[in-house]
Amino acid sequence: MQPAPRGPAPDNLIVSYDGVPPLVCVDWELATYGDPLHDLATHLVRMQYPDSQRDEVIQAWAETMQECRFSAAKGFAKDLPHYLDFERAQSLYPDVMRAARSLQESFTQKSLDEATVEVGRALREAAEPLRLRGVPANDEIERALFRWLASRGEGAASGRDWINKAFGWQPDPRLPENPRFPASAVRDALLAEGAAPANRVFKGTAHLNSVVWTQAMPAPVVVRRKLPDVSRREPRYLSEHSVLRAIQESPVRVAAPEVLALGESYRGDQLSIQTYVGTHADRPPSHPVNGLLPHEADALVDQLAELARVDYRSMDPAQGEFDFLVWLKEQLCGIVRDLPKESLQLARMLGLPDEQRLRELLSRYGVSRRAKVLLHGDLNPWNLVRRDDALALTIIDWEMALVGDPLYDLVRHMHLTPTRPEIRERMFLRWQRRLAPEYTRDWARDWMVYRRIEMVRSAYIDLDRLATGSSLDAPNVRRAVNSYAGTLASATAALGLPLPATANPYLARALA
């Protein structure tokens, strides 16, 4: 054990004029006693040597230490990686804040670019020791830094005029201004968003959700921003704000958020501001991730039945005049057709058919025609928020809403959510009682057709996430990927295909 300045960084090393000694260490305020190998690790992390030079530094340290104190270098090759991981993890926090605070002193596009690069570097270096599931792309980091700086108010010393000009709010003309939430309230919400603490920021598959308070509303609101570079393979057909407005204007008992504002901010960053449906602003909303309780199952069925009373023609008059199952099968084939090359290659290795063969296999499926209704389209448990009243659940994230067979929405929910047999039977029977026969005919014969199609859809969608690494940090995606072996087996069985003997090695490699 020996005293040393904790982590000799470049600013704490001075080259002497006469070369004797060659370097002078300054700023010993953090000096302490400890393992000299830790000092080496700190120095390596802060100096960021290229790989070749880094090895030279480690070798020189080892040779010198073995000469002056042999026991201090014992086991250094085995222990150094642990110290390096610790320092990279520990350095993440001051490095990020240092980069962010530098923008308060001088804010230009150049300084924003430099801070973005620095934060990205720190995150990537800390990703492995901190077990970070995904590092944000530069676009996402830049937007987060920008919003953080804008929220500082008068804190930014220079460039403030430029910030105010760039931090413009461009409302979407499709949504009229809400008198209860005017443009001034939108700006307040956007400024509060940048200062929102971590426990009020929730990241989903495609959105970043920040819960904030404004003077315009007695309750918190949520600012929903679309994450950059997120590709959703499943297409969208109806505008979420139109769907939510139609629900609000209909005399139906459906619990859904209210859209307060819609538009763009910095660099065309799309966002919406909605009423917050959680029970506590400082805690994530509660989702039925392990399945619905009996009263929640009843409440969800009741709300799905209520959707039959929403006039979907006001959103798209052309909707409804088509064979839903034919359309659904063709949509699935289109998803397979448009998968990237690496996903298609993995699908082939795992025994999943290509677009043409899939179309042939699906052609044998058929169902009875039922009257069409507005569907949510993605009733996974993370799109259901528990509440403490008779409605029991609020349904959120209506971006995949569509018009079609009401049986499909119920079956897709059961596919995406752990559903015990007794809950499934309870939901089907209540659903049949709550809806007129034109919506429910032959459901007992047809529901497994939709179930098989959803098994196949999940096999391709989750495989694509495995191949591309897309959205793996979202909880619903993580759970789906972790159970992919079962998904693949179910999908191939639904298509009447054998699971290739070579599938398991390829799958093990993909999951790793």
C-alpha positions in Angstrom: 0.0 0.0 0.0 1.3 3.4 -0.9 0.1 7.0 -1.1 -0.7 8.3 -4.6 -2.9 11.0 -6.3 -6.2 9.2 -7.1 -6.3 8.8 -10.8 -3.5 10.8 -12.4 -5.3 12.6 -15.2 -3.7 14.6 -18.1 -4.3 17.9 -16.3 -2.5 16.6 -13.2 0.7 15.7 -15.1 3.3 18.3 -16.1 6.3 17.7 -18.3 9.4 19.1 -16.7 11.7 21.5 -18.6 14.9 19.6 -18.0 13.4 16.1 -18.2 14.5 15.2 -14.7 12.1 13.9 -13.6 10.3 13.5 -16.9 6.9 14.1 -15.3 5.7 16.0 -12.2 2.5 14.9 -10.5 0.4 17.8 -9.2 -2.9 18.2 -7.4 -2.6 15.7 -4.6 -5.9 16.6 -2.9 -7.4 13.1 -3.4 -4.2 11.3 -2.2 -4.9 8.2 0.0 -3.5 4.8 0.8 -4.5 1.8 -1.2 -3.6 -0.7 -4.0 -1.3 1.0 -6.5 -3.0 -1.1 -9.3 -6.1 0.9 -8.7 -4.1 4.1 -9.4 -2.9 2.6 -12.7 -6.5 1.7 -13.7 -7.7 5.2 -13.0 -4.9 6.7 -15.0 -5.6 4.4 -18.0 -9.3 5.2 -18.0 -8.7 9.0 -17.8 -5.8 9.1 -20.3 -7.7 7.0 -23.0 -4.5 5.6 -24.5 -4.7 3.8 -27.9 -4.6 0.0 -27.5 -0.9 -0.3 -28.5 0.3 2.4 -26.2 -2.0 1.2 -23.4 -0.2 -2.2 -23.4 3.2 -0.4 -23.2 2.1 1.6 -20.2 0.8 -1.5 -18.4 4.1 -3.4 -19.1 6.2 -0.4 -18.0 4.2 -0.1 -14.8 4.6 -3.9 -14.1 8.4 -3.9 -14.7 8.9 -0.8 -12.5 6.7 -2.1 -9.7 8.3 -5.5 -9.7 11.7 -3.8 -9.3 10.7 -1.5 -6.4 8.0 -3.6 -4.7 7.4 -7.0 -6.2 4.5 -7.9 -4.0 2.5 -4.9 -5.2 2.5 -6.3 -8.7 1.3 -9.8 -7.7 -1.6 -10.9 -9.8 -1.9 -7.6 -11.6 -2.9 -9.1 -15.0 -5.9 -10.9 -13.4 -7.0 -8.0 -11.2 -6.5 -5.0 -13.5 -9.7 -5.6 -15.6 -11.8 -5.5 -12.4 -10.3 -2.1 -11.5 -10.8 -0.8 -15.1 -14.5 -1.9 -15.0 -15.0 -0.1 -11.7 -13.4 3.1 -12.9 -15.3 3.1 -16.2 -18.6 2.7 -14.2 -17.6 5.3 -11.7 -16.5 7.8 -14.3 -19.8 7.7 -16.2 -21.6 10.0 -13.8 -19.1 12.9 -13.5 -18.3 12.6 -17.2 -21.9 13.0 -18.2 -22.5 15.9 -15.9 -19.3 17.6 -16.9 -20.3 17.4 -20.5 -23.8 18.7 -19.8 -22.6 21.6 -17.6 -20.1 22.6 -20.2 -23.1 23.6 -22.4 -24.2 26.1 -19.7 -21.0 28.0 -20.2 -21.0 28.2 -24.0 -23.8 26.7 -26.1 -23.3 26.3 -29.8 -23.9 23.5 -32.2 -20.2 22.6 -32.0 -20.3 22.4 -28.2 -23.5 20.3 -28.4 -21.8 17.9 -30.8 -18.8 17.6 -28.6 -20.9 17.0 -25.5 -22.9 14.4 -27.3 -19.8 12.5 -28.4 -18.4 12.6 -24.8 -21.6 11.3 -23.2 -21.8 8.5 -25.9 -18.2 7.5 -25.2 -18.8 7.4 -21.4 -21.9 5.3 -21.8 -20.3 2.9 -24.2 -17.3 2.4 -21.8 -19.6 1.8 -18.8 -22.1 -0.4 -20.7 -20.5 -3.7 -19.9 -19.6 -3.2 -16.2 -23.0 -1.6 -15.5 -24.8 -4.2 -17.5 -26.5 -1.5 -19.6 -28.9 -3.3 -22.0 -28.5 -0.6 -24.7 -26.7 2.7 -25.2 -28.7 5.5 -26.7 -27.8 6.6 -30.2 -26.2 10.0 -30.7 -29.5 11.6 -31.8 -31.2 10.5 -28.6 -28.3 11.8 -26.5 -28.2 15.1 -28.3 -32.0 15.6 -27.8 -31.7 14.8 -24.1 -28.8 17.2 -23.6 -30.7 19.9 -25.5 -33.9 19.5 -23.4 -31.8 19.4 -20.2 -30.1 22.7 -21.1 -33.4 24.4 -22.1 -34.9 23.4 -18.8 -32.1 25.3 -16.9 -33.9 28.6 -17.4 -31.5 31.4 -17.0 -28.7 29.0 -16.1 -27.1 29.0 -19.6 -24.6 31.9 -19.7 -24.2 32.3 -23.5 -26.2 31.1 -26.4 -29.4 31.6 -24.5 -31.1 33.6 -27.3 -30.2 30.8 -29.8 -31.7 28.2 -27.4 -35.0 30.2 -27.1 -35.2 30.5 -30.9 -34.4 26.8 -31.5 -36.7 25.6 -28.8 -39.7 26.5 -30.8 -43.0 24.6 -30.5 -44.7 23.7 -33.8 -48.2 22.5 -33.2 -49.7 19.9 -35.5 -52.6 21.5 -37.4 -54.6 18.3 -37.3 -55.2 18.8 -33.5 -56.9 22.1 -32.6 -55.5 23.9 -29.6 -57.0 22.7 -26.4 -58.4 25.6 -24.4 -57.5 23.8 -21.1 -53.9 23.4 -22.3 -52.9 26.4 -24.5 -49.5 26.9 -26.2 -48.0 28.5 -23.1 -48.8 25.3 -21.1 -47.1 23.3 -23.8 -44.0 25.3 -23.5 -44.1 24.9 -19.7 -44.4 21.2 -20.1 -41.5 21.0 -22.5 -39.3 23.1 -20.2 -40.2 20.9 -17.2 -39.5 17.8 -19.2 -35.8 18.5 -19.4 -35.6 18.8 -15.6 -37.7 15.7 -14.9 -36.0 13.4 -12.4 -35.2 9.8 -13.4 -38.1 8.4 -11.4 -40.5 10.3 -13.6 -39.0 9.2 -17.0 -40.2 5.9 -18.4 -38.8 4.4 -21.6 -41.0 2.2 -23.7 -40.5 0.3 -26.9 -40.9 3.4 -29.1 -41.4 6.4 -26.8 -39.7 8.3 -24.0 -42.4 9.3 -21.4 -41.7 12.1 -19.0 -44.2 12.9 -16.3 -44.3 16.6 -15.5 -46.4 19.2 -13.7 -47.7 22.5 -15.2 -49.7 25.4 -13.9 -52.5 24.7 -16.5 -53.5 21.4 -15.1 -54.2 20.2 -11.5 -52.7 16.8 -12.3 -49.5 15.8 -14.0 -49.2 15.3 -17.7 -46.9 13.1 -19.7 -44.7 14.3 -22.5 -44.4 11.4 -25.0 -41.5 11.6 -27.5 -40.9 9.2 -30.3 -37.4 7.7 -29.9 -35.2 8.3 -32.8 -34.0 5.4 -35.0 -36.7 3.0 -33.7 -38.3 1.0 -36.5 -41.6 -0.8 -35.8 -42.1 -3.7 -38.3 -45.9 -3.7 -37.7 -47.5 -0.9 -39.7 -49.8 1.7 -38.3 -53.1 2.7 -39.9 -54.9 5.2 -37.7 -53.6 8.4 -36.1 -53.5 7.9 -32.3 -54.8 11.4 -31.6 -57.8 10.8 -33.9 -58.6 7.5 -32.2 -58.4 9.1 -28.7 -60.5 12.0 -29.7 -63.1 9.7 -31.2 -63.3 7.8 -28.0 -63.6 11.0 -25.9 -66.4 12.3 -28.1 -68.3 9.0 -28.0 -70.7 8.1 -25.1 -68.6 5.1 -24.2 -67.0 3.9 -20.9 -63.5 3.4 -22.2 -60.6 4.6 -20.0 -58.0 6.2 -22.2 -55.6 9.2 -22.0 -56.6 12.6 -23.4 -54.3 14.1 -26.0 -53.6 17.7 -24.9 -51.2 18.7 -27.6 -49.5 17.3 -30.6 -46.6 18.6 -32.7 -42.8 18.9 -33.1 -40.0 20.6 -31.2 -36.3 20.5 -31.6 -35.2 19.3 -35.1 -38.6 17.9 -35.9 -38.7 15.8 -32.8 -42.3 14.4 -32.8 -44.1 14.5 -29.5 -47.5 14.5 -27.9 -48.7 15.6 -24.5 -51.3 13.5 -22.8 -53.0 13.3 -19.4 -51.1 11.0 -17.1 -53.0 7.9 -16.1 -50.7 6.5 -13.4 -51.8 6.6 -9.8 -48.5 8.2 -8.5 -46.3 10.6 -10.5 -43.1 9.5 -8.8 -43.6 5.8 -9.5 -44.0 3.9 -12.7 -47.5 3.0 -13.6 -48.6 -0.5 -12.4 -49.1 -3.0 -15.3 -50.7 -6.5 -15.1 -47.5 -8.1 -16.3 -48.3 -11.4 -14.8 -51.9 -11.5 -16.1 -55.2 -10.0 -15.2 -57.0 -10.4 -12.0 -60.7 -11.6 -12.4 -62.2 -8.1 -11.9 -59.6 -6.6 -14.3 -60.4 -9.3 -16.9 -64.1 -8.3 -16.6 -63.3 -4.6 -16.9 -61.1 -5.1 -20.0 -63.9 -7.1 -21.8 -66.4 -4.4 -20.9 -64.2 -1.7 -22.4 -63.6 -3.8 -25.6 -67.3 -4.2 -25.9 -67.8 -0.5 -25.6 -65.4 0.1 -28.5 -68.1 -1.4 -30.8 -70.1 1.8 -30.2 -67.3 4.1 -31.4 -67.9 5.5 -34.9 -64.7 4.5 -36.6 -65.9 5.8 -40.0 -65.1 9.4 -38.8 -61.4 8.4 -38.7 -61.3 6.6 -42.1 -64.5 6.2 -44.1 -62.8 3.5 -46.3 -62.2 1.2 -43.3 -64.5 -1.7 -42.7 -65.3 -2.8 -46.3 -62.9 -5.7 -46.6 -62.2 -9.3 -45.5 -60.3 -8.8 -42.2 -58.6 -12.2 -42.1 -57.3 -11.9 -45.7 -56.0 -8.5 -44.9 -54.4 -9.7 -41.7 -52.6 -12.6 -43.4 -51.3 -10.3 -46.2 -50.1 -7.8 -43.6 -48.1 -10.5 -41.9 -46.6 -11.6 -45.3 -45.7 -8.0 -45.9 -43.8 -7.8 -42.6 -41.8 -10.9 -43.6 -41.1 -9.4 -47.0 -39.7 -6.2 -45.5 -37.5 -7.7 -42.9 -33.8 -6.8 -43.2 -31.4 -9.2 -44.7 -29.8 -10.4 -41.4 -33.3 -11.2 -40.0 -34.4 -13.1 -43.1 -31.1 -15.1 -42.9 -31.7 -16.0 -39.3 -35.4 -16.9 -40.0 -34.2 -19.3 -42.7 -31.7 -20.9 -40.4 -34.4 -21.4 -37.8 -36.9 -23.0 -40.2 -39.3 -20.1 -40.7 -40.6 -19.8 -44.3 -40.1 -16.9 -46.6 -42.9 -14.6 -47.8 -44.2 -16.8 -50.6 -44.2 -20.0 -48.7 -45.8 -18.3 -45.7 -48.6 -17.1 -47.9 -49.2 -20.6 -49.1 -49.3 -22.0 -45.5 -51.6 -19.3 -44.3 -54.1 -19.8 -47.1 -55.7 -22.7 -45.4 -56.9 -20.5 -42.5 -60.4 -19.2 -42.6 -62.9 -17.6 -40.2 -66.5 -16.4 -40.3 -67.2 -12.8 -41.0 -68.2 -10.7 -38.1 -69.1 -7.0 -37.8 -66.1 -4.8 -37.5 -65.2 -2.4 -34.6 -62.4 -0.1 -33.5 -59.6 -2.2 -32.2 -56.6 -1.2 -30.0 -54.3 -3.6 -31.9 -51.7 -4.1 -29.2 -53.2 -5.0 -25.8 -50.0 -6.2 -24.2 -49.8 -5.8 -20.4 -47.6 -2.7 -20.6 -50.4 -0.9 -22.5 -52.8 -1.6 -19.6 -52.5 0.6 -16.5 -54.1 -0.4 -13.2 -56.5 2.1 -11.6 -58.4 2.2 -8.4 -62.0 2.5 -9.6 -64.7 0.4 -11.4 -63.0 0.7 -14.8 -59.9 -1.1 -13.2 -57.7 -0.5 -16.2 -56.7 2.4 -18.5 -55.8 1.4 -22.0 -52.8 3.4 -23.4 -50.6 3.6 -26.5 -53.2 3.5 -29.3 -50.7 3.9 -32.1 -51.5 0.5 -33.6 -55.3 1.0 -33.5 -57.2 -0.4 -36.5 -60.6 -1.5 -37.6 -61.4 -5.1 -37.8 -62.8 -8.3 -36.2 -63.5 -7.7 -32.4 -62.4 -11.3 -31.7 -58.9 -10.5 -32.9 -58.3 -7.8 -30.2 -59.3 -10.2 -27.5 -57.2 -13.1 -28.8 -54.1 -10.9 -29.4 -54.4 -9.7 -25.8 -54.4 -13.3 -24.6 -51.4 -14.1 -26.7 -49.4 -11.1 -25.5 -50.4 -11.5 -21.8 -50.0 -14.5 -19.5 -53.6 -15.7 -19.3 -54.7 -18.7 -17.2 -57.3 -21.0 -18.7 -60.0 -20.0 -16.2 -59.4 -16.3 -16.9 -59.5 -17.0 -20.7 -62.8 -18.8 -20.4 -64.2 -16.1 -18.2 -63.2 -13.4 -20.7 -64.7 -15.2 -23.7 -68.0 -15.9 -22.0 -68.4 -12.3 -20.8 -67.4 -11.0 -24.2 -70.0 -13.1 -25.8 -72.7 -11.9 -23.4 -71.7 -8.2 -23.8 -71.8 -8.1 -27.6 -74.5 -8.7 -30.1 -74.3 -11.9 -32.1 -73.2 -10.1 -35.3 -69.8 -9.4 -33.4 -69.4 -12.9 -31.8 -70.7 -15.6 -34.2 -68.6 -18.7 -34.4 -66.0 -17.3 -32.1 -65.4 -20.7 -30.4 -64.4 -22.2 -33.7 -62.3 -19.2 -35.0 -60.3 -18.0 -32.0 -57.5 -20.5 -32.5 -57.0 -19.3 -36.1 -56.1 -15.8 -34.7 -54.0 -17.4 -32.0 -51.9 -19.3 -34.5 -51.4 -16.2 -36.7 -50.2 -14.3 -33.6 -47.8 -17.1 -32.8 -46.3 -16.9 -36.3 -46.2 -13.1 -36.2 -44.4 -13.1 -32.8 -41.8 -15.6 -34.2 -40.8 -13.1 -37.0 -41.1 -9.9 -34.9 -39.1 -11.2 -32.0 -36.5 -12.8 -34.3 -36.0 -9.5 -35.9 -35.4 -7.9 -32.5 -32.8 -10.6 -31.8 -31.1 -10.1 -35.1 -31.0 -6.3 -35.0 -30.9 -5.7 -31.2 -33.9 -3.3 -31.5 -35.7 -2.2 -28.3 -34.2 -5.0 -26.2 -34.2 -2.7 -23.1 -38.1 -2.4 -23.2 -39.6 -4.8 -20.7 -42.2 -6.4 -23.1 -39.5 -7.0 -25.7 -37.1 -8.4 -23.2 -39.6 -10.9 -21.9 -40.6 -11.9 -25.5 -37.0 -12.4 -26.5 -36.2 -14.5 -23.4 -39.0 -16.9 -24.2 -38.2 -17.1 -27.9 -37.4 -20.8 -28.0 -41.0 -21.5 -27.0 -42.3 -18.9 -29.5 -40.4 -20.5 -32.4 -41.6 -24.0 -31.5 -45.2 -22.8 -31.3 -45.0 -20.9 -34.6 -43.5 -23.8 -36.6 -46.1 -26.2 -35.1 -48.9 -23.7 -36.1 -47.6 -23.7 -39.7 -47.3 -27.5 -39.7 -43.5 -27.3 -40.1 -40.8 -29.3 -38.4 -38.3 -27.5 -36.3 -34.9 -28.1 -38.0 -32.2 -29.9 -36.0 -29.9 -27.0 -36.7 -32.2 -24.5 -35.1 -31.0 -24.8 -31.5 -27.3 -23.9 -32.2 -28.4 -20.9 -34.2 -30.9 -19.9 -31.6 -28.4 -20.2 -28.8 -25.9 -18.0 -30.7 -28.6 -15.4 -31.3 -29.8 -15.3 -27.7 -26.1 -14.9 -26.6 
